[in-house]
Amino acid sequence: MFELDEKTAIVTGGGSGIGRAIAKLFAAQGAMVYVIDLNEQDGASVVEEIRSDSGKAAYRKTNVASHIEVKKSIDEIAADSSSIDILLNIAGIAHIGNAENTAEADFDRIFQVNVKGIYNCLHAVIPYMKDLGGVILNMASVAATVGIPDRFAYSTTKAAVIGMTLSVAKDYIRHKIRCNCISPGRVHTPFVDGFLSRSYPGKEKEMFEKLSKTQPIGRMAKPEEVASLALFLCSEEASFITGCDYAIDGGFIRLNN
């Protein structure tokens, strides 16, 4: 089950966190994985890890917010591959602030990555999928559907991701393209550790436990757990699923009263 032999998968933000876990798992399941990431060191590192485990992977340094860069990278991948079977839009950035204290520049920056970045990838990849079909998985968040303090811009962009997911699923179902999204709760990634060290120096452990307990299950998710859900949704075993948003949140949405 869940084999991806002979599949070509593109993972944006594949150099770290959830994207890294997805890239490694998909390669382990037999896919040729193209890691798209702006951080060359991180992107090259995960490709090296995959190859050292006898997997197939390549890196493309790309700023997903750049329409030109994305098209160039996707065209190069298409030229190297017989098909593009799976697109995983994982790249994204976070922001803390409300409607009053979110600066215009910060709002524009997060929109460029989290929304336009996905649009750029969809716009470039879908033409290559239309003849043979494919799977697209976008990264949303529980912040799209639940009010979280000081996440105004971030929540806005993730709500847009759900909207794009539904639109693509509707528009391309006749082309046998499935499109879903995942909405994680808090996931323990290097971003979380960096945020805690910057914002709460000396109190990292205390704040980590506090954030973990905001989820009824009592802990943060592991990137590998999100990757496992992504694998299912991109596999043939999920061939009847499209236009859905899947929460993986330790009960955050439904059980927090």
C-alpha positions in Angstrom: 0.0 0.0 0.0 0.9 3.6 -0.5 3.6 2.9 -3.1 4.7 5.8 -5.3 7.0 3.9 -7.7 7.4 5.6 -11.1 5.8 8.8 -9.7 7.3 12.3 -9.8 6.6 14.5 -6.8 7.4 18.1 -6.3 7.7 19.3 -2.7 7.9 23.1 -2.1 9.5 24.0 1.2 11.0 20.6 1.1 14.2 21.6 2.9 12.9 21.8 6.5 10.1 20.9 8.8 7.0 19.3 7.4 8.3 19.6 3.8 11.4 17.8 4.7 9.5 14.9 6.3 7.3 14.6 3.3 10.2 14.6 0.8 11.9 11.8 2.7 8.8 9.7 3.1 7.7 10.1 -0.5 11.2 9.1 -1.7 11.2 6.1 0.6 7.9 5.0 -1.0 9.6 5.1 -4.5 8.8 8.6 -5.9 11.3 10.7 -7.7 11.2 13.8 -5.4 12.1 17.3 -6.5 12.8 19.5 -3.5 12.0 23.2 -4.1 13.3 25.5 -1.5 14.9 28.9 -1.3 17.4 27.8 1.3 20.1 26.0 -0.7 21.8 24.4 2.3 18.6 22.9 3.6 17.4 21.8 0.2 20.7 20.1 -0.8 20.9 18.5 2.6 17.6 16.7 2.4 18.4 15.5 -1.2 21.7 14.1 0.1 19.8 12.3 2.9 17.4 10.8 0.4 20.1 9.7 -1.9 22.2 8.2 0.9 19.1 6.0 1.6 19.0 4.9 -2.1 16.2 7.2 -2.9 15.8 9.5 -5.9 15.8 13.2 -5.4 16.9 16.5 -6.9 17.0 20.1 -5.7 15.8 23.3 -7.4 16.6 26.6 -5.7 13.4 28.6 -6.2 11.6 31.4 -4.6 7.9 30.3 -4.7 6.8 34.0 -4.6 8.5 34.6 -8.0 6.3 33.7 -10.9 9.2 33.6 -13.3 11.4 31.4 -11.0 8.6 28.9 -10.4 7.8 28.5 -14.1 11.5 28.0 -14.9 11.9 25.3 -12.3 8.7 23.5 -13.2 9.5 23.6 -16.9 13.0 22.1 -16.1 11.4 19.4 -14.0 8.9 18.6 -16.7 11.7 18.3 -19.3 13.5 15.8 -17.1 10.4 13.7 -16.3 7.8 11.8 -18.3 5.1 13.3 -16.1 4.5 15.4 -13.0 2.2 13.3 -10.9 2.2 15.0 -7.5 2.5 18.6 -6.3 2.8 19.4 -2.6 2.6 23.1 -1.8 4.2 23.1 1.6 6.3 26.3 1.5 5.0 28.9 3.9 5.8 31.5 6.5 4.2 32.6 9.7 3.4 36.0 11.2 2.3 37.2 14.6 0.0 40.2 14.9 -3.5 41.5 14.7 -5.2 43.8 12.2 -3.9 47.0 13.8 -0.3 46.1 14.4 0.4 44.1 11.2 2.4 46.3 8.9 1.5 46.5 5.3 4.9 45.2 4.3 4.5 42.1 6.5 1.0 41.5 5.2 2.3 41.7 1.6 5.2 39.4 2.4 3.2 36.6 3.9 0.6 36.9 1.1 3.3 36.6 -1.5 4.6 33.4 -0.1 1.5 31.7 1.3 -1.0 32.6 -1.3 0.8 33.7 -4.5 3.4 31.1 -4.0 0.8 28.4 -4.2 -0.9 30.1 -7.2 2.5 30.3 -9.0 3.0 26.5 -8.5 -0.6 25.7 -9.5 -0.3 27.9 -12.6 2.9 26.2 -13.7 2.1 22.6 -12.9 -1.5 22.1 -13.9 -0.9 22.3 -17.6 1.5 19.4 -17.3 -1.1 17.4 -15.3 -4.1 18.0 -17.5 -3.5 15.1 -20.0 -2.5 12.4 -17.5 -4.1 13.5 -14.3 -2.4 14.1 -10.9 -2.6 14.9 -7.3 -2.2 18.3 -5.6 -2.0 18.8 -1.9 -1.9 22.2 -0.3 -0.8 23.1 3.3 -3.5 25.1 5.1 -3.9 25.4 8.9 -6.3 25.2 11.8 -5.9 28.9 11.9 -8.0 29.1 8.7 -11.1 27.9 10.6 -10.5 28.7 14.2 -9.9 32.1 15.8 -6.3 32.1 17.1 -5.1 35.3 18.8 -2.6 37.5 16.9 -2.7 35.4 13.7 -4.5 37.9 11.5 -2.4 37.8 8.4 -1.5 34.1 8.7 -5.1 33.1 9.2 -6.1 35.1 6.2 -3.6 33.4 3.9 -4.5 29.9 5.1 -8.2 30.5 4.6 -7.3 31.5 1.0 -5.4 28.1 0.7 -8.7 26.3 1.5 -10.5 28.4 -1.1 -7.9 27.7 -3.8 -8.0 24.0 -3.0 -11.8 23.8 -3.5 -11.6 25.8 -6.7 -8.9 23.6 -8.2 -10.7 20.4 -7.2 -13.9 21.7 -8.9 -12.3 23.1 -12.1 -10.0 20.1 -12.8 -12.0 17.0 -11.7 -12.7 16.3 -15.4 -9.0 16.2 -16.0 -8.5 13.6 -13.3 -6.6 16.0 -11.0 -7.4 15.6 -7.4 -6.8 18.5 -5.0 -7.0 18.4 -1.2 -5.4 20.3 1.7 -4.2 19.5 5.2 -4.8 21.8 8.2 -2.3 20.9 11.0 -2.4 22.2 14.5 0.9 23.0 16.2 3.7 20.9 14.8 7.2 20.7 16.4 9.5 22.0 13.7 12.7 24.1 13.8 10.5 27.1 13.2 8.8 26.5 16.6 12.2 26.2 18.4 13.5 29.3 16.7 10.3 31.3 17.7 10.6 30.2 21.3 14.2 31.1 21.6 13.7 34.5 20.1 10.5 35.4 21.9 11.0 33.7 25.3 14.7 33.4 26.0 15.2 31.3 29.2 11.6 30.2 29.2 11.7 28.0 26.1 10.8 24.7 27.9 8.0 26.3 29.9 6.4 27.9 26.8 6.9 24.8 24.7 4.8 22.8 27.3 2.2 25.6 27.4 1.8 25.6 23.6 1.7 21.8 23.5 -1.1 21.7 26.0 -3.3 24.0 23.9 -4.1 20.8 21.9 -6.3 18.4 23.7 -4.1 15.4 22.9 -1.4 17.1 25.1 1.4 17.5 22.6 2.5 19.0 19.3 2.4 16.8 16.1 5.6 15.4 14.7 6.4 16.4 11.1 6.4 12.7 10.2 2.8 12.3 11.3 1.7 15.1 8.9 3.8 13.4 6.2 2.0 10.2 6.7 -1.4 11.9 6.1 0.1 13.6 3.0 1.2 10.2 1.7 -2.2 8.7 2.1 -3.9 11.6 0.3 -1.4 11.5 -2.6 -1.6 7.7 -3.0 -3.9 5.6 -5.1 -5.6 4.5 -1.9 -7.1 8.0 -1.7 -8.2 8.0 -5.3 -11.9 8.8 -4.4 -10.9 11.9 -2.3 -10.9 15.4 -3.6 -11.9 18.9 -2.5 -11.4 18.1 1.2 -9.6 19.8 4.0 -8.1 17.4 6.5 -7.4 18.6 10.1 -4.5 16.9 11.9 -4.6 18.8 15.1 -4.8 16.6 18.2 -8.4 17.6 18.7 -7.7 21.3 18.5 -10.8 22.3 16.4 -13.4 19.9 17.8 -12.4 19.3 21.4 -11.4 22.7 22.7 -14.4 24.0 24.6 
